[in-house]
């Protein structure tokens, strides 16, 4: 576990109907731009899968985005608060890939990230239209540099 102080973090999201949506849980980012973990105990918990997933390193979120090969992915910079734990889950996901005109399922392995209690979006990087006003700047994806 790391300290409870605020720190920088990176996440990726799907963009659906102009909103940021978790690509794996389907949770829509609230209008205040704060994703908060909920569970039956204090979050995150090292014995549970709860917590808001994020990356400390911008290079890791860019690698994850590239691996997913999804043009609908947005990347956010944010402030992580509360306790943080290493994500013990295997970062392996089954995704749908329709880049070649037909949909196929494939497994991808993403960089291992961290889990936190809360994540406040401070900037959005996407080539998609964000119609929800999260009160943060929206930049083209090309503005992210490693």
NULO-353158 format. One record per residue (C-alpha): x, y, z; residue in three letters. Coordinates in steps of 0.02 Angstrom, whole numbers, padded with zeros to 5 digits, always signed. Example, Ala and Ser with C-alpha at 12.3 -4.5 7.8 and 13.67 -1.06 7.14 Angstrom:
BEGIN
+00615-00225+00390ALA+00684-00053+00357SER
***
This chain:
BEGIN
+00000+00000+00000UNK+00060+00177-00036UNK+00021+00335+00059UNK-00151+00414+00068UNK-00092+00578-00010UNK-00149+00639-00181UNK-00042+00591-00330UNK-00050+00593-00520UNK-00124+00448-00616UNK-00177+00398-00792UNK-00330+00298-00849UNK-00409+00246-01013UNK-00595+00253-01048UNK-00715+00213-01189UNK-00809+00359-01263UNK-00994+00320-01284UNK-01127+00449-01323UNK-01004+00587-01281UNK-00968+00519-01107UNK-00820+00432-01028UNK-00863+00251-00985UNK-00759+00115-00904UNK-00723-00006-01047UNK-00730-00158-00933UNK-00866-00118-00804UNK-00976-00002-00909UNK-00982+00127-00769UNK-01008+00305-00832UNK-00895+00439-00759UNK-01004+00554-00652UNK-01024+00736-00707UNK-00906+00795-00569UNK-00767+00691-00651UNK-00735+00588-00495UNK-00737+00398-00501UNK-00755+00327-00325UNK-00736+00143-00281UNK-00878+00062-00185UNK-00881-00105-00096UNK-00941-00183+00066UNK-00777-00134+00150UNK-00653+00009+00141UNK-00589+00030-00037UNK-00475-00021-00111UNK-00443-00183-00018UNK-00295-00297-00055UNK-00407-00452-00041UNK-00541-00390-00162UNK-00554-00333-00343UNK-00627-00164-00293UNK-00542+00001-00322UNK-00521+00121-00467UNK-00387+00055-00586UNK-00254+00175-00646UNK-00074+00187-00703UNK+00061+00293-00620UNK+00161+00302-00780UNK+00098+00386-00938UNK+00197+00260-01043UNK+00095+00117-00967UNK-00073+00194-01011UNK-00012+00230-01187UNK+00047+00049-01205UNK-00122-00013-01141UNK-00215+00099-01263UNK-00107+00040-01408UNK-00134-00143-01359UNK-00323-00121-01356UNK-00320-00050-01535UNK-00482+00044-01503UNK-00500+00216-01584UNK-00640+00251-01460UNK-00520+00253-01312UNK-00491+00415-01217UNK-00347+00439-01097UNK-00363+00546-00942UNK-00241+00626-00825UNK-00306+00636-00649UNK-00277+00650-00464UNK-00281+00489-00365UNK-00332+00496-00181UNK-00345+00374-00039UNK-00246+00216-00010UNK-00171+00131-00163UNK-00133-00052-00191UNK-00046-00145-00331UNK-00177-00226-00442UNK-00151-00411-00406UNK-00269-00465-00544UNK-00189-00530-00701UNK-00201-00383-00824UNK-00273-00497-00959UNK-00438-00454-01042UNK-00546-00524-01180UNK-00594-00388-01304UNK-00690-00376-01467UNK-00587-00325-01617UNK-00674-00265-01775UNK-00530-00177-01863UNK-00537-00290-02016UNK-00722-00277-02057UNK-00781-00421-01946UNK-00788-00443-01759UNK-00674-00568-01673UNK-00636-00596-01491UNK-00455-00591-01435UNK-00358-00591-01272UNK-00243-00447-01230UNK-00118-00422-01089UNK-00103-00247-01021UNK+00029-00171-00908UNK-00002-00201-00723UNK-00078-00049-00638UNK-00135+00007-00467UNK-00304+00024-00381UNK-00358+00173-00277UNK-00510+00236-00182UNK-00544+00385-00297UNK-00487+00461-00461UNK-00525+00643-00511UNK-00506+00679-00697UNK-00404+00837-00729UNK-00379+00825-00918UNK-00449+00719-01061UNK-00352+00665-01217UNK-00458+00597-01359UNK-00495+00611-01543UNK-00678+00579-01506UNK-00812+00706-01465UNK-00843+00730-01279UNK-01014+00812-01258UNK-01023+00792-01069UNK-00951+00943-00978UNK-00833+00872-00848UNK-00760+01046-00816UNK-00585+00996-00875UNK-00487+01031-01034UNK-00507+00911-01181UNK-00353+00889-01292UNK-00317+00791-01452UNK-00235+00621-01418UNK-00082+00681-01515UNK-00046+00803-01373UNK+00013+00659-01261UNK+00199+00630-01275UNK+00299+00496-01186UNK
***
